[in-house]
Amino acid sequence: MANVVIIGAQWGDEGKGKVVDIYTEYAKQIVRYQGGNNAGHTLVVGDEKVVLHLIPSGILHAGKRCVIGNGVVLDQKVFLAEIEGIKQRGYFKDDSQLLVDSNLHVIMPWHKAIDLAREKDASRKIGTTGRGIGPAYEDKIGRRGIRMSDLVKPQLFRRKLQEVLPEKNFLLEKFFGEAPLDEEQIFTEYSGYAKQIEKYIGCCSSSLNAAILAGDNLLFEGAQGTLLDIDHGTYPYVTSSSTCIGGVSTGTGVAPCHITGVIGITKAYCTRVGEGPFPTELHDEMGENLRKAGQEFGATTGRPRRCGWFDAVAIREAVRLNGLTGLAVTKLDVLNELDSIKVCTAYSYKGQLLEEFPRDADILHDCKPVYEEFDGWQSNICSATSMADLPAAAKAYLAKLEELAGCPIALVSIGPRRDQTIQVSNPFV
C-alpha cells in the first residue's frame, strides 16, 4: 500500500496535472484536498488537450475513483459544466467514479461578486482569479459558509440564505457600489444544482480510510503551490487554503500517518501569476523567451505568467515544509535552446547573504538573487527515454538542482505528452 501526495513546490502552475496523470496508473483513488476552480491542471492525452479545474485528473481513466474532499470549495455551476465536458469527450461513463464530500463549502454568487469588486480597487488588488475562492474560505472560517449538505435540504438552505444574504448585499451595495443579489433567483438556481450533484455526495473521510484498510493505493492531488500557502506562503499574496502537506489531512480526514510519499513538482525554471514578490523574475528578453517557449499562460485565467530562473532557496523551503521525498522536474525541454542557464542559490539582502527563504514578503521583495551559471545543452531532448539519453549538460543541471534542493529527483518531464517523461523512481513501487 502507498499513499502519495503531489504538491506544487513553487508558486503553482508547475505541471501537476501531467504528473498526477502519470501516477494515476498506480493508484486506485485520486483525491483533491483543497482549493477550488482557481486551479487548472492541463493534460495532453494523445493529441488531445484536456484542462480540469475541479475534478481530479484520474477521471480520464476507467476504473479509478475520484474524490473531492471537504477542504475544497466548490463552484457548482463550473463543476457540472466540467462533468458535461468530460462526458462529451467519452470519459467518465460511471457516476460511481466520483465522490464529493458533504461537508465541503460551496462558492455562492456573493463570493464571486465580492472577489471581483475587491480586484477593481487597486489598493486591494492581490491578483486573484476572481472566482470567489478567497471570500468562500473567509465565510468558512467565519462560520457563515454554506456547505453541500445544506444545499440538499431546501428548508435549511432557505434559512441560511436569509441569514447571510442581507449582510452580503449591504457590503456589495454600501461599500463596493455594486448591485444587490436576488434571494429567490439564488435559491432556485442553486437548489437545481444540488439536485444534480446529490448523487455524488458522500463522506470522503470514511470512504478513504476504508480504502486504506483495504490496501488501496491513494494519490492526493494538490492545487496551487507551496509558496501560495495561506500560512507559509508570501502573505498576503497567497491563496486562501493550505497548499502544503497539512492541507491533505484537514482537507480529507485522512491522518498524516497514512502518507507514505510526498512528491514536489517544480519547473526547471520558475513562474508566478498575480501580484507578490518574485526574486528571480526576468523583465527582459530572456523572460519573454521563457514565456513563449513554455507557453506560460494561465490555464484558468489565460493571464501571462511572470517568468524567471530556478530558485533553489524557494525549493529548499518547499522541501522542508512538506517533507518532500522526491522532486518531479517539469518543462526541462523549455531550456533546450539556451546556451547558458542560471540558478539562484541564495539571496542578497542589504549586504547580507540569505540561504533561507524569508518569511516576510516585504523582505523577500527587496532580495536580489545570487546566481550560479551553467552550460546549456542546445539540443532537443524530447525523445529521451532515460536519464542516460540526456546530454551531459542537462544531466549536470539536474544533478545540481537535486544537490541544491537536498531532495532526490523522482521524475523529469521533457515534453507535454505522457510518453515524454523519464521516471527515475516510483513512489508507488
N, C-alpha and C positions, 0 to 999 in steps of 0.2 A: 504493500500500500504506500502511495506517495500523494501528498497534498501540497501542491506547488503554487506559489503566489507570483504573479507577474506585476512588477511595479515600474513606473516611469522613474528614471534616475536623474532626469534633468527638469526642464520646465514644461513637460508634456510634449506631445507630438513626436515621440521618439520612435514610433513604428511598432507599438504594442500589438496592434491588430494582426499583423503578419505573424509575429512570434507566437501569440496566443493560438492562431490558426494552426501553426505547425505543431505545437504541443497538444492541441486538442486530440490528435490521433491517439495519444496515450492516456487520455482522461475519460472518465465516464460522465462526469458532470462539470460544467463550466459555469462559474459563479461571478456575477458582477456585484461589488460590495459598496460602492459609493459613487457620488457624482450624479449627473443627470444627462440630458441630451446636449450638454456643453461638450461632451466627448465626441470624437469622430474617429472611429477605427476603420482604416482603409484596407481592404483585402483585394488581391488580384487572383482570381480563380480562372486559370487558363488565360484567355484573352478578355475575360470579364472583370470589371472593377466593381466592387461592392463596398459601400460605405454604411457602417452601422453606428448608431448613436446611443442606443439604449440596450438592445438585445445582445447578449454575449455572442461572440464570433462562432461558437460551436453550433449555432442554429443552422449553419450551412452543411452540417454533417449529419446524416441519418443515424439514428440510434443514440445520439448524445442528448443529455438533458441540460437545459439552460435555466439558470436560476437568477432572479433579480432580487437581491437581498434587501433587508429593512433599511440599510444605510443609504440606499438610492432615493433620490427624489424624482418622481415620475410625471412627465407631461403626457397625459393620456391620449391626447389627440396625435401627438408625434408617435407615440408607442403604437397605436392602432394603424397609423399610416405606414409605419415600418413593417409591421406584420403583413399588411396587404402587399407591400412591395416585394417582400421576401417570397411570399406565396406565389405571386405572379411570375417570379423567376424560376419557379419549380422547386423551391426549398420549403422546409417546414410543413410537411404533409401530415404530421401527427401532433395534435394540440397538447398531448401529454408530455411533449418535449419541453414545455415551458412552464415554469413556476414563478409566480410573483408574490412576494411576501405581503401578508395582510397589514403589517404594521408600517410599511413604507409610507412616506409622506407624499402628497400629491401637489404638483405645481398648479396653482389656480390663476385665473386671469389677472388678479390684482398683483400677483408676484411679478408677472411679466411687465405689467404697466408701470409698476414702481421701479423695476430694474431699468427699463428704457428711459424713464423720466430722470433718474439719477445720472445716467450716462450723458444726457443732454447738457448737464451742468458741468462745465469744465473743471470747477473746483472739486467736484465729487467723482470725476471720471477715473476709473482704475482699469478700464479695458475689459470689462466683462463681455460675455457673448450676448447679453440681453435676453437670455432665455428664462429668466426668473429663478435661477438656481439659488443665488445668494439669499433673496428675500424668502424663499421657501425654507431654507435652513434656518433663517432668523426666526421664523414662526415656529419651527420645530423646537428649537432651543427655548423659545419664549413660551412654549406650551399653548400656542394658539393655532397650531397646524391642523390640517385635515388629513387623516390617514385613509388608506384604501378601504379599510374595514368600515370607516364612517360612510363612505360613498354608497356602499351597497345596502345601507339601511336608510331609506328615504326620510323617515321622521327625524333621525339623528342628524343626517346631512342638512336638512332644512334648519334645525335648531342651531347647528354650528355656523351655518351660513348667515343666519340672522344675528348671531353674536359677533361675528368677525367683520362682515361686510361694511357696516356703518363706519367703523373705525378706519378701514382702508379707503373708503370713499371720501371721508373727511381729509385724510392725508393727500389723496390724489387731487381733490378739488382745492383745498385751502392752502396747501403747501406747494404742490407742484403745478397747480393751474391746469390739471388735466380733467377730462370728462369722467363723471362717475360711472360705475358699472351697475348693470341691472340684475337684481336678485333672481327674478323669475327666469330670465334667459340663462343665467349660470346654472340654476337648479335643473332646468330641463336638459341643457346640453351635457352637463357632467353626470347626471343620472343615466343618460343614454350611454355615455362612455362606460360607466360602471357595469351596466348590464352586459356589454360586450366583453369586458375584461374578467368578469366574475368567474368564468370557467377556469381561469389560470391561477386564481388566488389560493394560497395555502400558507403553511408555516415553514419558512426557509430553515430555521434552526433545527427543528425536529427532523425534517427531511434529510438535511445534510449530515447530521450526526448519525442517523440511521444508515446512511450510505457509507460513512466512515467505518461503522461497526461491521458492515457487510464486506469491507475490504475494497471498496471502490476507490479509484484514483480521482482526486478532485483538482481542478485548476481554477484559481481565483484570479479574476481579471480586473485590474485597477484602471482608473481613468485619471487624466492629467498626470502630474509628475510630483516627485518628492519636494521640489523647491517651490511648489504651489500649495503645500500642506497648510491648513489653517493655523496650526500651532508651530510648525517648524520651518515654514517657507518664508519668503521675502515679504512679510506682512507690512502694509495692508494689500500689497499687490499679489494676492493669493486667491485660490478658490475657497469655497465655504465648507469643505469637507476634509476628512482625514485621509489624505492620499498615501500616507506612509503605512507601514506594516500594522500599526494598531487599528487602523480602519477595517482591516479584514475581520477581526473578531467582533468588534462593535457593530459592524455592518452586516453580519451574517448569523451571529450566535454560535460560531464555531470557536472553541477555545484555542489559545495560542499553542498549546502542547501538541496539537494535531498537525501543525505546519511542519513539513519536512524539508522544504527548499524555498528560497526566495531569489528570483531572477530579476535583476535590474536592467532595464532597457535604456541604452544610450546610443545616440548617433555618434558617428566618427568625428563629428564636429558638434556645434551647439546651435539651438534656435530658441526663440521665445516669441510668444504672441501677447499683445497687450502692453500695458504700462509696467514699469518697475525696473530695478537695476539689472544690468547685464554686462559684467566686466569685459568679456571678450567680444562684444558686439563690434562688427566691422561696418563702418559707414562709408566704405569706399567701393571701388570696382570689384574687389575680391568678395565682399559681402553680397553684391548683386550677382556675381558669378555663382556663388554657392546657392543662392535663392533660385536661380534659373535651373542649374544642374540638378538640384534636389527637388524641384517643383514644390518649393516651400510656400504653400498657400493653405490656410486652414481648411480642414475637411468639413468643419461645422459652419464657419463664418465666411470662408473664402479670403480672409484677410492675409496680406503678405506677412510672412514670418520674419522676424529680425534674425539675422544670421551672424555667427561668429566662430572662432576656433574652439576646439575641445578644451573644456575647463576641468582639469584634474582636481582642483580644490573643491569644486562643487560635487564631483563624483565621489570623492572621499567622504563628504558629508552624507551622501545618499547611502554609501556602503555602511557607515557607522549607524545611521538612524534606523536602517531597515535590516541590519544583519545580513546583507546580501551574501548568498552562497555562490553566485555566478553572475557574469555580465553577458548580455546579448548586445553586440555592437552592430548597429544597423547603418545602412547607406554608406558603407565603405567605398562603394563604386562611385559615389559623387566626387571623390577626390582623385579619380583616375587621371585627369589631365594635368594636375598640378605638378610643377617641378620642385616645389618645397611646401612643407606643411608645418604650421606652428601649433604648439600645445602650451596652454597656460599651466605652469607648475606651482605658482604662488602668486600672491598679490603684494603690491607695494601700496602702503597707506601712510601718508605723512612721514615718510622716511623709515617706516617700519616694514619688515618683511613678514607677511602673514601667510602661514601654510594651512590654517584652519579657516573654514567658511564663517564670516562674521554673522552674528545673529541679528544685528541691527541693519536694516535696509538702508538707512542713511549712510552708514559707514561703507557698506558694500557699494553704494552708488559712487563713492569717491575713491574706490580701489582701482588701481591700474594693474593690468595683467603683466606678469613676468613670464616671458616666453622662452621655450626651447624649440629650436628649429630642426626639422627632419627632412631628409630627401624624399621627394615624391617618386612614384613608380612609373608614371606616364605611360600606362598601358591598360588595356581593357581586361578587368578581372572577372567579368560577369559569368564566364563559363567555368570558373574554378569549381572543383568538387571536393577539395580538401585543402587544409592549410598548406600542405606541401606544394600545391599548384600555384600559390600566390607568389608574386615577385618578392625578392629578398627585402626590398624597401617596405613593402606592405606588411610583411611578417615582422620586421623590426619595429614598425609603427605600432602594430597591435601589441607586441611584447612590451613596449614602453607604456602604453595605456594600461595594460594589466599591472605592471610594476607600480605605476603612479597611483592607481586606484586601490591597490592592495587587495585585489579580488580576481580570481581566475576568470578567463573568458570561456563561456559555455557555448556561444553561438555567434556566427558572423553572417550578416546579410549582405549580399553582393549584387542585389537587384530586387525588383518589386515582386517577382514571381516566387511561389513556394519552392521551386526547384533551385532557385538562386540563393541557396543557403548552405552554409558549412556548419555542421553540428560537431563541436569539439567534445562535448559531453552532454549527457541527457539526465536531467534531474528526476525523471521518472524511472530510470533504469538503475 
